[in-house]
Amino acid sequence: MATNRTDAPAAERGRSLMDWFQVNSRLLGIAAAVVAVALVGMWFYNQYRQNRTVNAERSLTLAQQSLASGNTSLAMSDLQKVATRYEGTAAGTEAAMLLARQNFDQGKYQEGIDALKKAADKAGPSRANVEGLIGDGYAQLGKGVDAAKAYERAAEATGPYESERAYYRAKAARSYAAAGNVAEAKRVWGELATQEKSASIAAEAKVRLAELTARRAGT
């Protein structure tokens, strides 16, 4: 009789569990279906991304071949299509940068800048390079302050790469100075002068600071 009293609660728990499954079987089925749909959706999305990446790289290669063959007009048309259709992919960003360089070579700096601006927000790891090219375009247009701001954005996008960050910040300081914005130039050079991991830029910063100070004193 003691054994029966011990087994009774276990049997009751078993019946309760079975009753719970019976009552909630519909909800469990719905939950399983939702999970299955989500997994299938993820698989299709990953396949889509992989196919898009492959197609973007293939299209970029064709555009580069046109560029290498000297067919600049066709290459620029193809690069524009890749940059637009595959925006946000590595190939799309590379296409935008190549297109901008072609425009720069033809003296169409604003067109090149416009192409780069469209790619900048989705450029990912290439954001610094894109912003740096935007800065180069503005520098060619004689817009020193706009160039400096683009270089500073490039510096911010370099992540943990301190030497690259210092490189872009130095370009920003030079652009501020060229535009006559001495205060901003001194601010950036002052920060770079203490840059321990970029000795050459730190040395240049000290020289530039002395020049700017002497220029201010002379005026």
N, C-alpha and C positions, 0 to 999 in steps of 0.2 A: 504494500500500500504506500510506503514511503516513496518508492520509485515512481509510482503513478503521480503522486503529488509533485515530484520534482519535474517530471516530463510535461505536466499540464501547462505551465507557463510557456515553455518552448513551443508547444503545439499551438497555443493561442497566438504567440508572436508570429509563427509561420502563417496562420490563417489571416492575421491582420496585414501582413506583408502582401499576401496574395490578394486580399480585398483591396489594398491600396493600389496595386498594379491594375486590377480590373477597373477601378474607378478612374484612374489617371491614364489608362492605356491610350486614349485618344490624344491627350496632351503630349504623352511621350512620343507618339507617332508623328505628331506635328513637329515636335522639337527635332526629331531625327531627320525629318524631311527638310527642315530649315538648314540644318548642318550640312546635309548632303548637297543642297542647292548652293550653299556658300562655298563648299569645297570645289564644286564643278565650276562656279563662277570664277574662283581664284585661278583655277587651271586655265580657263579660257583667257583670262586677263594676262596671265604670264605668257601664254602662247602668243597673244596679240603683241605684247611688248617685245618679245624675242623676234617675231616676224618683222615688226616695225623697225627694230634696230638693224636687222640684216638688210632690209630693203633700203634703209637710209644709207648704210655704208656702201651698198652697191651703187646707189645713185650718186653718191659723192665721188666714188672711184671713176665713174663715167665722166663726171664734170671735170675731174682732175686730168683725165686723159685728153679731153678737149683743150684744156688749158695748156698742157704740155705740148700738144700738136700745133699750138699757135692760133687756134681758133678762139680768140678771146671773146668774141660776140656770143658764140654758142655756149662757151664755158660760163659766162656771166649769167646767161639765161638759165642754164642748168643749175648753177649755184643758187640762184634766187629761188628756184623751185624746191631745191633740197632744204634751204634755210626756212622756207615757209611751211612746206608740207611736213617736215620732220623737226619742227621747232621743239626744243627741249631734249633732243637726243644729242649725243656727242658729235655725230656726223652733221646734224643740223647746225650746231654751234660752229663747227669747223667751217662749214660752207659759208656761214655769215661772215666769219673772219676773212676767209679768202676773197669773198665778194667785196668786202670793205677795202682790202688791200688793192684789189684791181681798181676800184673807184679812186683810191688815193693816188695810184700811179697815173691816173688820167686827170688828176687835179680836181676830182669831184669829191671833195672832202665831206661836204654836208650829206651827200648821198651815202657815203660810206658810214658816217656817224649814225644816220637814220637806220641803216641795216643792222648795225651793232646794237643800237638801243632796243630794237625789237627782240634781239636774242639775249640781252643781258640778264633779265629776270629769271630765265630758265636755263642759264648757262651752267649751273652747278659748279663742278670743280674748275671749269674754265672761266669763271666769272672775272677773276683778276686779269686774265689776258684780254678779255673783251673790254673791260673798263680801261685797261691800259691803252688799247688801240683807239678807244674813243678819245682819250686824252691826247694821243698823237694827232688825231684828226683836228681837234680844237687848236692844238699848238700850231699846226700848219695854217689854220685860218686866222691866226693872230689873236685868238681868244684865250689869253693866258689864265684868267681866273677859272673859266670853264674847264680848261685843260687840267689845272691844279686840282679842282674838285673831283674830276674823273680819276686822276691818279690817286687821290686819297681814298676813293671808293675801291680802287684796285688794291690798295694797301690793306684795307679792311677785309677784303675777300681772300687774302693769301693764307688765312688760317695760322697754323703754327710755324710757317716758314719765315723766320725773322729776317733773313738776308734779303729775301724777295720783297718783304714788306718795306724794309729800309730803302731798297732800290726805287720803289714807286714813290715813297715819301720824299726822297731826294728829288725826283722829277717834279713832284708837286711844289717843293720849295723853289726850284729853279723857275717854274712857271709863274709862281706868285711874284718872284723878284722881277721877272721879265715884264709882268703886267704892272709893275710899280707898287704892288701891295707889300711894302717892306715889312709891315707888322706881322703879317701872316708868314712871310718868308722866314723872318727871324724866329717866330714861334716854332716852325717845323725844324729849322736847322738847329735850334737850341735843344730840341728833344733828340735829334739825331746825333748831336755832339757827344752824348753819353752812351751811344750804342756800342756795347762791348763786342758783340758778335759780328759786326761789320766795320772793321777797323778803317778800311779805306774811305767809307762813307762818313764815318765819325771824323776822320782827318779833314775831309772836304768840308764838312759842316763847320768846323772850327775856322777854316779859312774864309768861308762864305760869311760867317757871322762877323769876323773882323772886317771884311770888305764892306758889309752893310752898315756896320757901326761907323766906319771911317767915312762912308758916303753921307750918312746922316749928319756927322759932325761937320763935314765940308759944306753942307747946305745950311 
